[in-house]
Amino acid sequence: MVNRIHYFSGLILSVFIAFHLSNQLFSLFGVAAHIEMMTLLRTVYRHIIVETVLLLTVAFQVVTGIKLLFNKRKKSMVEKVQLYSGLYLSLFLIIHVAAVMYGRQLQLDTNFYFAAAGMNMYPINLVFIPYYFFAVVAIALHLSSLHYLKTKSKKVSYGIAVIGIIVAILIIIGYTNALKWREVPAEYQNFICISSSSNFFRNSVVLR
């Protein structure tokens, strides 16, 4: 039963993630292009019913994923990749959704700059760039390992993993202007600083 709930909630979440990552890739064409696409997509996923379903789906994914992690059955290497990539993804979703909801409570538009702030401000970008990069890689590895377990197709499974890594790199390039860094509005810089639990980050964060 847990497996079935996890599988179907994963399918729903995968549809949203596919559109979400496509939106992130628009950062390669500039901030305006990214925000324009996000504004269009928000008309769908910020509808009260759709957003409620998405939030419930995230909750189901996290809870059932953690339950599956503690399954005592001996696991193959591919199953371990699936589980541990899923664990990282679960932690990311908890943190990311909580941050977005907190930002919205503060009347902050959680648009391009919401993620870009962390990736363009030193030294906290040393945390946020890997944090976002490995989230996208975790999605790819999770789907890749699941595909292999279902079909035993190595070529397609490796292809999914490689495409995911490339997408992760492209998103980092887009958000950081190919590591030439982007200007971030003051309100997003402030949000990053006040949200950080580290005095070191609070005192030393600067815009690159």
Residue frames as a rotation matrix with the C-alpha (Angstrom) as fourth column:
MET 1
0.567 0.824 0.000 0.00
0.824 -0.567 0.000 0.00
0.000 0.000 -1.000 0.00
VAL 2
0.453 -0.494 -0.742 2.82
0.140 -0.782 0.607 2.40
-0.880 -0.379 -0.285 0.93
ASN 3
-0.599 -0.715 0.362 4.61
0.414 0.111 0.903 1.57
-0.686 0.691 0.229 -2.33
ARG 4
-0.155 0.642 0.751 1.47
0.981 0.009 0.194 2.30
0.118 0.766 -0.632 -4.34
ILE 5
0.802 0.444 -0.399 0.82
0.524 -0.844 0.116 5.66
-0.285 -0.302 -0.910 -2.63
HIS 6
0.097 -0.874 -0.476 4.48
0.073 -0.471 0.879 6.62
-0.993 -0.120 0.018 -3.09
TYR 7
-0.606 -0.328 0.724 4.40
0.673 0.273 0.687 5.66
-0.423 0.904 0.056 -6.76
PHE 8
0.125 0.763 0.634 1.24
0.954 -0.268 0.134 7.58
0.272 0.588 -0.762 -7.66
SER 9
0.820 0.076 -0.567 2.10
0.318 -0.885 0.341 10.64
-0.475 -0.460 -0.750 -5.59
GLY 10
-0.210 -0.974 -0.089 5.49
0.253 -0.142 0.957 10.53
-0.944 0.179 0.276 -7.34
LEU 11
-0.370 0.152 0.916 3.80
0.928 0.117 0.355 10.57
-0.053 0.981 -0.184 -10.74
ILE 12
0.716 0.690 0.105 1.79
0.688 -0.723 0.063 13.67
0.119 0.027 -0.993 -9.84
LEU 13
0.625 -0.544 -0.559 4.85
0.085 -0.665 0.742 15.40
-0.776 -0.511 -0.369 -8.43
SER 14
-0.324 -0.796 0.512 6.92
0.617 0.232 0.752 14.45
-0.717 0.559 0.416 -11.48
VAL 15
0.207 0.483 0.851 4.55
0.949 -0.312 -0.054 16.35
0.239 0.818 -0.523 -13.78
PHE 16
0.978 0.156 -0.136 4.93
0.194 -0.922 0.336 19.50
-0.073 -0.355 -0.932 -11.68
ILE 17
0.318 -0.938 -0.137 8.72
0.133 -0.099 0.986 19.05
-0.939 -0.332 0.093 -11.41
ALA 18
-0.160 -0.348 0.924 9.03
0.936 0.243 0.254 18.67
-0.313 0.905 0.287 -15.20
PHE 19
0.571 0.435 0.696 7.30
0.642 -0.765 -0.048 22.04
0.512 0.475 -0.716 -15.74
HIS 20
0.946 -0.213 -0.244 9.19
0.060 -0.622 0.780 23.59
-0.318 -0.753 -0.576 -12.82
LEU 21
0.064 -0.987 0.150 12.59
0.437 0.163 0.885 22.55
-0.897 0.009 0.441 -14.14
SER 22
0.007 0.023 1.000 11.63
0.990 -0.144 -0.004 23.72
0.144 0.989 -0.024 -17.62
ASN 23
0.907 0.360 0.221 10.86
0.308 -0.922 0.237 27.09
0.289 -0.147 -0.946 -16.04
GLN 24
0.647 -0.723 -0.242 14.27
0.090 -0.243 0.966 27.12
-0.757 -0.647 -0.092 -14.32
LEU 25
-0.118 -0.706 0.699 15.99
0.854 0.287 0.434 26.50
-0.507 0.648 0.569 -17.65
PHE 26
0.608 0.401 0.685 14.44
0.705 -0.669 -0.235 29.74
0.365 0.626 -0.690 -18.93
SER 27
0.769 -0.415 -0.486 16.98
0.126 -0.647 0.752 31.49
-0.626 -0.640 -0.445 -16.69
LEU 28
-0.185 -0.853 0.487 19.43
0.741 0.205 0.640 30.84
-0.646 0.479 0.594 -19.53
PHE 29
-0.125 0.244 0.962 17.46
0.876 -0.427 0.223 33.41
0.465 0.871 -0.160 -21.58
GLY 30
-0.720 -0.233 0.654 17.49
-0.014 -0.937 -0.349 36.01
0.694 -0.260 0.671 -18.84
VAL 31
-0.934 0.325 -0.147 15.55
0.158 0.007 -0.987 37.01
-0.320 -0.946 -0.058 -15.75
ALA 32
-0.458 0.799 -0.389 12.61
-0.792 -0.566 -0.231 38.51
-0.404 0.202 0.892 -17.69
ALA 33
-0.282 0.311 -0.908 12.08
-0.663 0.621 0.418 35.31
0.694 0.720 0.031 -19.71
HIS 34
-0.833 -0.080 -0.547 12.15
0.284 0.787 -0.548 33.21
0.474 -0.612 -0.633 -16.54
ILE 35
-0.831 0.522 -0.193 9.66
-0.019 -0.373 -0.928 35.42
-0.556 -0.767 0.320 -14.70
GLU 36
-0.376 0.702 -0.604 7.37
-0.926 -0.310 0.216 35.61
-0.035 0.641 0.767 -17.74
MET 37
-0.388 0.189 -0.902 7.21
-0.260 0.916 0.304 31.81
0.884 0.352 -0.306 -17.94
MET 38
-0.908 0.025 -0.417 6.75
0.395 0.383 -0.835 31.52
0.139 -0.923 -0.358 -14.17
THR 39
-0.712 0.681 -0.173 3.87
-0.523 -0.678 -0.516 34.00
-0.469 -0.277 0.839 -14.25
LEU 40
-0.211 0.615 -0.760 2.16
-0.852 0.264 0.451 31.88
0.478 0.743 0.468 -16.91
LEU 41
-0.482 -0.048 -0.875 2.66
0.115 0.986 -0.117 28.61
0.868 -0.157 -0.470 -15.01
ARG 42
-0.996 0.072 -0.051 1.48
0.038 -0.163 -0.986 30.16
-0.079 -0.984 0.160 -11.75
THR 43
-0.388 0.915 -0.114 -1.99
-0.913 -0.364 0.182 30.62
0.125 0.175 0.977 -13.21
VAL 44
0.227 0.418 -0.880 -2.20
-0.316 0.886 0.339 26.82
0.921 0.201 0.333 -12.99
TYR 45
-0.161 -0.357 -0.920 -0.17
0.541 0.748 -0.384 25.65
0.826 -0.559 0.072 -10.00
ARG 46
-0.991 -0.129 0.021 -1.14
0.054 -0.548 -0.835 28.53
0.119 -0.826 0.550 -7.71
HIS 47
-0.107 0.994 -0.007 -4.83
-0.504 -0.048 0.863 27.77
0.857 0.096 0.506 -8.15
ILE 48
-0.082 0.060 0.995 -6.05
-0.997 -0.009 -0.082 26.87
0.004 -0.998 0.061 -4.65
ILE 49
0.847 0.450 0.282 -7.12
-0.452 0.890 -0.062 23.33
-0.279 -0.075 0.958 -5.64
VAL 50
0.723 -0.633 -0.277 -3.96
0.073 0.468 -0.881 22.54
0.687 0.616 0.384 -7.64
GLU 51
-0.145 -0.822 0.551 -1.69
-0.603 -0.368 -0.708 23.99
0.784 -0.434 -0.443 -4.95
THR 52
0.250 0.319 0.914 -3.46
-0.941 0.302 0.152 22.00
-0.227 -0.899 0.376 -2.22
VAL 53
0.993 0.115 -0.027 -3.07
-0.117 0.941 -0.318 18.78
-0.011 0.319 0.948 -4.23
LEU 54
0.403 -0.914 -0.049 0.63
-0.061 0.026 -0.998 19.55
0.913 0.405 -0.045 -4.80
LEU 55
-0.177 -0.458 0.871 1.27
-0.880 -0.323 -0.349 20.22
0.441 -0.828 -0.346 -1.10
LEU 56
0.574 0.453 0.682 -0.51
-0.704 0.698 0.130 17.01
-0.418 -0.555 0.719 -0.11
THR 57
0.930 -0.268 -0.249 1.47
0.010 0.699 -0.715 15.14
0.366 0.663 0.653 -2.76
VAL 58
0.016 -0.962 0.272 4.74
-0.460 -0.249 -0.852 16.45
0.888 -0.112 -0.446 -1.34
ALA 59
-0.023 0.048 0.999 3.65
-0.996 0.080 -0.026 15.35
-0.081 -0.996 0.046 2.14
PHE 60
0.888 0.391 0.241 2.73
-0.363 0.919 -0.153 11.86
-0.281 0.049 0.958 0.88
GLN 61
0.675 -0.691 -0.261 6.05
-0.056 0.305 -0.951 11.56
0.736 0.656 0.167 -0.96
VAL 62
-0.176 -0.788 0.590 8.10
-0.717 -0.308 -0.625 12.55
0.674 -0.534 -0.511 2.06
VAL 63
0.119 0.300 0.947 6.25
-0.942 0.336 0.012 10.39
-0.314 -0.893 0.322 4.59
THR 64
0.946 0.278 0.167 6.02
-0.213 0.922 -0.325 7.27
-0.244 0.271 0.931 2.42
GLY 65
0.544 -0.818 -0.187 9.61
-0.234 0.066 -0.970 7.73
0.806 0.571 -0.156 1.23
ILE 66
-0.244 -0.615 0.750 10.90
-0.908 -0.127 -0.400 7.78
0.341 -0.778 -0.527 4.80
LYS 67
0.458 0.482 0.747 8.83
-0.708 0.706 -0.021 4.68
-0.538 -0.519 0.664 5.61
LEU 68
0.975 -0.112 -0.190 10.32
-0.063 0.686 -0.724 2.85
0.212 0.718 0.662 2.64
LEU 69
0.199 -0.964 0.175 13.80
-0.651 -0.264 -0.712 3.87
0.732 0.028 -0.680 3.77
PHE 70
-0.315 -0.299 0.901 13.38
-0.937 0.248 -0.246 1.85
-0.150 -0.922 -0.358 6.96
ASN 71
0.823 0.498 -0.274 12.28
-0.552 0.815 -0.177 -1.28
0.135 0.297 0.945 5.13
LYS 72
0.322 -0.731 0.602 14.58
-0.612 0.325 0.721 -4.01
-0.722 -0.601 -0.343 6.49
ARG 73
0.876 0.028 0.482 14.73
0.286 0.774 -0.565 -5.99
-0.389 0.633 0.669 3.24
LYS 74
-0.133 -0.991 -0.022 18.21
0.416 -0.076 0.906 -6.23
-0.900 0.111 0.422 1.77
LYS 75
0.788 0.462 -0.407 18.53
-0.066 -0.593 -0.802 -3.75
-0.613 0.659 -0.437 -1.08
SER 76
0.384 -0.638 0.667 20.49
0.922 0.307 -0.236 -3.83
-0.054 0.706 0.706 -4.31
MET 77
-0.623 -0.703 -0.343 22.80
0.653 -0.709 0.267 -0.96
-0.431 -0.058 0.901 -5.28
VAL 78
-0.720 0.419 0.553 20.16
0.293 -0.538 0.790 0.47
0.628 0.731 0.265 -7.64
GLU 79
0.352 0.889 -0.292 17.55
0.652 -0.009 0.758 0.36
0.671 -0.458 -0.583 -4.87
LYS 80
0.067 -0.421 -0.905 19.98
0.910 -0.345 0.228 2.15
-0.408 -0.839 0.360 -2.56
VAL 81
-0.907 -0.361 0.216 20.51
0.421 -0.782 0.460 4.88
0.003 0.508 0.861 -5.16
GLN 82
-0.267 0.899 0.346 16.74
0.356 -0.242 0.903 5.22
0.895 0.365 -0.256 -5.46
LEU 83
0.486 0.512 -0.708 16.24
0.810 0.041 0.585 5.42
0.329 -0.858 -0.395 -1.71
TYR 84
-0.117 -0.619 -0.777 19.06
0.838 -0.481 0.257 7.80
-0.532 -0.621 0.575 -0.85
SER 85
-0.901 -0.076 0.427 18.36
0.338 -0.740 0.581 10.13
0.272 0.668 0.693 -3.77
GLY 86
0.029 0.994 0.101 14.75
0.441 -0.104 0.891 10.10
0.897 0.019 -0.442 -2.58
LEU 87
0.317 0.016 -0.948 15.85
0.945 -0.092 0.314 10.91
-0.083 -0.996 -0.044 0.96
TYR 88
-0.727 -0.624 -0.286 17.84
0.575 -0.781 0.244 13.94
-0.376 0.013 0.927 -0.23
LEU 89
-0.704 0.531 0.472 14.92
0.223 -0.465 0.857 15.01
0.674 0.708 0.209 -2.37
SER 90
0.286 0.836 -0.469 12.56
0.752 0.108 0.650 14.68
0.594 -0.539 -0.598 0.61
LEU 91
-0.032 -0.397 -0.917 14.80
0.874 -0.456 0.167 16.88
-0.485 -0.796 0.361 2.77
PHE 92
-0.933 -0.320 0.165 15.06
0.356 -0.753 0.554 19.39
-0.053 0.575 0.816 -0.07
LEU 93
-0.338 0.888 0.312 11.28
0.407 -0.162 0.899 19.50
0.849 0.431 -0.306 -0.54
ILE 94
0.359 0.447 -0.819 10.68
0.926 -0.058 0.374 20.06
0.120 -0.893 -0.435 3.18
ILE 95
-0.333 -0.603 -0.725 13.19
0.667 -0.694 0.271 22.93
-0.667 -0.393 0.633 3.32
HIS 96
-0.945 -0.102 0.312 12.21
0.315 -0.549 0.774 24.43
0.092 0.830 0.551 -0.03
VAL 97
-0.116 0.981 0.155 8.45
0.595 -0.057 0.801 24.37
0.795 0.185 -0.578 0.51
ALA 98
0.350 0.194 -0.917 8.87
0.919 -0.260 0.296 25.78
-0.180 -0.946 -0.269 4.04
ALA 99
-0.612 -0.667 -0.425 11.11
0.541 -0.745 0.390 28.58
-0.577 0.009 0.817 2.72
VAL 100
-0.793 0.376 0.480 8.65
0.337 -0.386 0.859 29.46
0.508 0.842 0.179 -0.05
MET 101
0.232 0.944 -0.237 5.72
0.744 -0.015 0.668 29.55
0.627 -0.331 -0.706 2.36
TYR 102
0.116 -0.291 -0.950 7.73
0.855 -0.457 0.245 31.68
-0.505 -0.841 0.196 4.79
GLY 103
-0.877 -0.478 0.046 8.68
0.414 -0.704 0.577 34.07
-0.244 0.525 0.816 1.99
ARG 104
-0.457 0.791 0.406 5.06
0.428 -0.205 0.880 34.37
0.780 0.576 -0.245 0.92
GLN 105
0.357 0.544 -0.759 4.04
0.925 -0.097 0.366 35.11
0.126 -0.833 -0.538 4.53
LEU 106
-0.224 -0.561 -0.797 6.48
0.591 -0.728 0.347 38.01
-0.775 -0.393 0.495 4.42
GLN 107
0.743 0.609 -0.278 4.77
0.106 -0.516 -0.850 39.25
-0.661 0.602 -0.448 1.21
LEU 108
-0.239 -0.889 -0.391 7.91
-0.565 -0.199 0.801 38.43
-0.790 0.412 -0.455 -0.79
ASP 109
0.716 0.449 -0.535 7.36
-0.688 0.324 -0.649 37.36
-0.118 0.833 0.541 -4.38
THR 110
0.189 -0.653 0.734 9.08
-0.219 0.700 0.679 33.96
-0.957 -0.289 -0.011 -4.54
ASN 111
0.956 0.167 -0.240 10.16
-0.247 0.023 -0.969 34.44
-0.157 0.986 0.063 -8.13
PHE 112
0.647 -0.755 -0.104 13.54
0.260 0.348 -0.901 34.08
0.716 0.556 0.422 -9.88
TYR 113
-0.007 -0.731 0.682 15.35
-0.480 -0.596 -0.643 36.19
0.877 -0.332 -0.347 -7.30
PHE 114
0.707 0.338 0.621 14.14
-0.706 0.270 0.655 34.04
0.054 -0.901 0.430 -4.42
ALA 115
0.879 -0.435 0.194 16.49
0.409 0.899 0.159 31.21
-0.244 -0.061 0.968 -5.48
ALA 116
0.511 -0.707 0.489 19.02
0.446 -0.268 -0.854 33.45
0.735 0.655 0.178 -7.22
ALA 117
0.676 -0.242 0.696 19.80
-0.595 -0.737 0.321 35.34
0.435 -0.631 -0.642 -4.01
GLY 118
0.759 -0.360 0.542 21.34
-0.284 0.566 0.774 32.31
-0.585 -0.742 0.327 -2.36
MET 119
0.618 -0.504 0.603 23.29
0.722 0.667 -0.184 31.37
-0.310 0.549 0.776 -5.49
ASN 120
0.408 -0.432 0.804 24.76
0.547 -0.589 -0.594 34.83
0.730 0.683 -0.004 -6.09
MET 121
0.697 -0.133 0.704 25.76
-0.541 -0.741 0.397 35.96
0.470 -0.658 -0.589 -2.62
TYR 122
0.008 -0.812 -0.583 29.14
0.210 0.572 -0.793 35.01
0.978 -0.116 0.175 -1.18
PRO 123
-0.746 -0.652 -0.136 29.83
-0.666 0.731 0.151 32.96
0.001 0.203 -0.979 0.93
ILE 124
-0.177 0.741 0.648 26.34
-0.498 0.500 -0.709 31.46
-0.849 -0.448 0.280 1.24
ASN 125
0.525 0.329 -0.785 26.40
-0.851 0.199 -0.486 30.52
-0.004 0.923 0.384 -2.45
LEU 126
-0.570 -0.781 -0.257 28.97
-0.739 0.623 -0.254 27.87
0.359 0.045 -0.932 -1.45
VAL 127
-0.745 0.437 0.503 26.03
-0.110 0.664 -0.740 26.15
-0.657 -0.607 -0.447 0.25
PHE 128
0.148 0.969 -0.199 23.17
-0.379 -0.130 -0.916 27.05
-0.914 0.211 0.347 -2.08
ILE 129
0.007 -0.172 -0.985 24.79
-0.999 0.033 -0.012 26.14
0.035 0.985 -0.171 -5.40
PRO 130
-0.908 -0.320 -0.270 25.48
-0.317 0.947 -0.053 22.51
0.273 0.037 -0.961 -4.33
TYR 131
-0.652 0.722 0.231 22.11
-0.095 0.224 -0.970 22.44
-0.752 -0.654 -0.078 -2.54
TYR 132
0.324 0.791 -0.518 20.18
-0.655 -0.207 -0.727 23.19
-0.682 0.575 0.451 -5.74
PHE 133
-0.227 -0.501 -0.835 22.54
-0.948 0.312 0.070 21.25
0.225 0.808 -0.545 -8.00
PHE 134
-0.974 -0.225 -0.009 22.21
-0.214 0.939 -0.270 18.02
0.069 -0.261 -0.963 -6.02
ALA 135
-0.292 0.942 0.165 18.44
-0.302 0.073 -0.951 18.45
-0.907 -0.328 0.263 -5.75
VAL 136
0.404 0.401 -0.822 18.13
-0.887 -0.047 -0.459 18.28
-0.223 0.915 0.337 -9.54
VAL 137
-0.495 -0.654 -0.571 20.64
-0.727 0.672 -0.140 15.42
0.476 0.346 -0.809 -9.70
ALA 138
-0.843 0.221 0.490 18.67
-0.259 0.633 -0.730 13.59
-0.471 -0.742 -0.477 -7.00
ILE 139
0.226 0.953 -0.201 15.50
-0.633 -0.013 -0.774 13.88
-0.740 0.302 0.600 -9.10
ALA 140
0.250 -0.202 -0.947 17.34
-0.923 0.244 -0.296 12.40
0.291 0.948 -0.126 -12.10
LEU 141
-0.778 -0.614 -0.132 18.92
-0.534 0.757 -0.377 9.57
0.331 -0.223 -0.917 -10.09
HIS 142
-0.531 0.668 0.521 15.60
-0.383 0.359 -0.851 8.76
-0.756 -0.652 0.065 -8.44
LEU 143
0.511 0.753 -0.414 13.82
-0.689 0.071 -0.721 8.52
-0.514 0.654 0.555 -11.80
SER 144
-0.001 -0.629 -0.777 16.76
-0.909 0.325 -0.262 6.74
0.417 0.706 -0.572 -13.43
SER 145
-0.896 -0.369 0.245 16.97
-0.443 0.769 -0.462 4.03
-0.017 -0.522 -0.853 -10.77
LEU 146
-0.161 0.924 0.348 13.18
-0.394 0.263 -0.880 3.60
-0.905 -0.279 0.322 -10.77
HIS 147
0.489 0.311 -0.815 13.20
-0.864 0.045 -0.501 3.21
-0.120 0.949 0.291 -14.56
TYR 148
-0.449 -0.739 -0.502 15.92
-0.755 0.614 -0.228 0.57
0.477 0.277 -0.834 -14.32
LEU 149
-0.820 0.172 0.545 14.04
-0.326 0.643 -0.693 -1.36
-0.470 -0.747 -0.471 -11.62
LYS 150
0.189 0.982 0.007 10.91
-0.447 0.093 -0.890 -1.33
-0.874 0.165 0.457 -13.81
THR 151
0.859 0.241 -0.451 12.50
-0.487 0.116 -0.866 -2.05
-0.156 0.964 0.217 -17.22
LYS 152
0.487 -0.793 0.367 16.13
0.384 0.571 0.725 -3.19
-0.785 -0.212 0.583 -16.68
SER 153
0.733 -0.207 0.648 17.09
0.598 -0.257 -0.759 -0.78
0.324 0.944 -0.065 -19.46
LYS 154
0.126 -0.793 -0.597 20.60
0.841 -0.234 0.488 0.45
-0.527 -0.563 0.637 -18.68
LYS 155
-0.606 -0.430 0.669 20.90
0.764 -0.549 0.339 2.79
0.222 0.717 0.661 -21.66
VAL 156
0.141 0.755 0.640 17.73
0.351 -0.643 0.681 4.73
0.926 0.129 -0.356 -20.95
SER 157
0.799 0.150 -0.583 18.45
0.596 -0.068 0.800 4.78
0.080 -0.986 -0.144 -17.20
TYR 158
-0.193 -0.940 -0.283 21.94
0.867 -0.298 0.398 6.16
-0.459 -0.169 0.873 -17.73
GLY 159
-0.495 0.070 0.866 20.49
0.648 -0.634 0.422 8.62
0.579 0.770 0.269 -20.23
ILE 160
0.613 0.782 0.109 18.03
0.445 -0.456 0.771 9.95
0.653 -0.424 -0.628 -17.64
ALA 161
0.574 -0.470 -0.671 20.86
0.712 -0.119 0.692 10.38
-0.405 -0.875 0.267 -15.12
VAL 162
-0.495 -0.832 0.251 23.13
0.839 -0.383 0.387 12.17
-0.226 0.402 0.887 -17.61
ILE 163
-0.168 0.530 0.831 20.33
0.544 -0.653 0.526 14.49
0.822 0.541 -0.179 -18.81
GLY 164
0.790 0.507 -0.343 19.57
0.534 -0.297 0.791 15.33
0.299 -0.809 -0.506 -15.18
ILE 165
0.139 -0.840 -0.524 23.18
0.798 -0.218 0.561 16.27
-0.586 -0.497 0.640 -14.47
ILE 166
-0.648 -0.349 0.677 23.30
0.729 -0.540 0.420 18.45
0.219 0.766 0.605 -17.61
VAL 167
0.272 0.842 0.466 20.03
0.487 -0.538 0.688 20.17
0.830 0.040 -0.557 -16.62
ALA 168
0.713 -0.054 -0.699 21.42
0.679 -0.196 0.708 20.81
-0.175 -0.979 -0.103 -13.13
ILE 169
-0.361 -0.926 -0.111 24.55
0.807 -0.370 0.461 22.42
-0.468 0.077 0.880 -14.60
LEU 170
-0.517 0.215 0.829 22.51
0.625 -0.567 0.536 24.54
0.585 0.795 0.159 -17.01
ILE 171
0.612 0.790 -0.045 20.25
0.569 -0.400 0.718 25.79
0.549 -0.465 -0.694 -14.22
ILE 172
0.393 -0.567 -0.724 23.26
0.715 -0.306 0.628 26.85
-0.578 -0.765 0.285 -12.15
ILE 173
-0.653 -0.634 0.414 24.69
0.745 -0.443 0.498 28.60
-0.133 0.634 0.762 -15.23
GLY 174
-0.131 0.711 0.691 21.40
0.599 -0.499 0.626 30.40
0.790 0.496 -0.360 -15.85
TYR 175
0.773 0.528 -0.352 20.88
0.573 -0.343 0.744 31.49
0.272 -0.777 -0.568 -12.26
THR 176
0.403 -0.703 -0.586 24.46
0.525 -0.347 0.777 32.72
-0.750 -0.621 0.229 -11.76
ASN 177
0.904 -0.068 -0.421 24.94
-0.366 -0.631 -0.684 34.21
-0.219 0.773 -0.595 -15.24
ALA 178
0.725 -0.629 -0.280 27.64
0.246 0.616 -0.748 31.60
0.643 0.474 0.602 -15.94
LEU 179
0.379 -0.525 -0.762 29.30
0.922 0.149 0.356 32.39
-0.073 -0.838 0.541 -12.59
LYS 180
-0.562 -0.465 0.684 29.58
0.507 -0.847 -0.159 36.07
0.653 0.258 0.712 -13.53
TRP 181
-0.671 0.362 -0.646 26.87
0.672 -0.070 -0.737 36.60
-0.312 -0.929 -0.197 -10.88
ARG 182
-0.183 0.746 0.641 23.61
0.635 -0.408 0.656 38.47
0.751 0.527 -0.399 -11.01
GLU 183
-0.849 0.029 0.527 22.38
-0.329 -0.810 -0.485 41.56
0.413 -0.586 0.698 -9.23
VAL 184
-0.397 0.714 -0.577 19.83
0.758 0.609 0.232 40.66
0.517 -0.346 -0.783 -6.56
PRO 185
0.140 0.528 0.838 17.27
-0.086 -0.836 0.542 43.16
0.986 -0.148 -0.072 -5.16
ALA 186
-0.606 -0.505 0.615 17.84
-0.564 -0.273 -0.780 44.21
0.561 -0.819 -0.119 -1.55
GLU 187
0.209 0.773 0.599 14.68
-0.978 0.161 0.133 42.54
0.006 -0.614 0.789 -0.20
TYR 188
0.869 0.068 -0.490 15.91
-0.167 0.972 -0.162 39.12
0.466 0.223 0.856 -1.36
GLN 189
-0.209 -0.976 -0.060 19.38
-0.022 0.066 -0.998 39.74
0.978 -0.208 -0.035 0.04
ASN 190
-0.434 0.112 0.894 17.76
-0.849 -0.382 -0.364 40.63
0.301 -0.917 0.261 3.37
PHE 191
0.669 0.742 0.041 15.61
-0.725 0.640 0.253 37.52
0.162 -0.199 0.967 3.31
ILE 192
0.491 -0.574 -0.655 18.65
0.138 0.794 -0.592 35.31
0.860 0.201 0.469 2.86
CYS 193
-0.520 -0.773 0.364 20.47
-0.202 -0.303 -0.931 37.06
0.830 -0.558 0.001 5.68
ILE 194
-0.281 0.464 0.840 17.61
-0.954 -0.228 -0.193 36.95
0.102 -0.856 0.507 8.20
SER 195
0.760 0.599 -0.252 16.74
-0.593 0.798 0.108 33.34
0.266 0.067 0.962 7.28
SER 196
0.080 -0.822 -0.564 20.29
-0.103 0.556 -0.825 32.11
0.991 0.124 -0.040 7.86
SER 197
0.950 0.247 -0.190 20.87
0.127 0.248 0.960 30.46
0.285 -0.937 0.204 11.22
SER 198
0.261 -0.944 -0.201 24.61
0.963 0.270 -0.018 31.12
0.071 -0.188 0.980 11.00
ASN 199
0.703 -0.086 -0.706 26.10
0.219 -0.918 0.330 34.32
-0.677 -0.386 -0.626 12.42
PHE 200
-0.407 -0.909 0.085 29.00
0.305 -0.048 0.951 33.86
-0.861 0.413 0.297 10.00
PHE 201
-0.453 0.308 0.837 26.65
0.887 0.063 0.457 34.00
0.088 0.949 -0.302 7.02
ARG 202
0.629 0.757 -0.179 24.64
0.774 -0.630 0.057 36.87
-0.070 -0.175 -0.982 8.50
ASN 203
0.572 -0.452 -0.685 27.71
0.106 -0.787 0.608 38.99
-0.813 -0.421 -0.402 9.01
SER 204
-0.380 -0.912 -0.151 29.67
-0.110 -0.117 0.987 38.17
-0.918 0.392 -0.056 5.87
VAL 205
0.083 0.480 0.873 27.15
0.849 0.424 -0.314 37.65
-0.521 0.768 -0.373 3.05
VAL 206
-0.290 -0.178 -0.940 27.88
-0.263 -0.930 0.257 40.00
-0.920 0.322 0.223 0.15
LEU 207
0.814 0.578 0.057 26.58
-0.050 0.167 -0.985 40.31
-0.579 0.799 0.165 -3.38
ARG 208
-0.116 -0.877 0.466 29.04
0.569 0.325 0.755 39.03
-0.814 0.353 0.462 -5.96
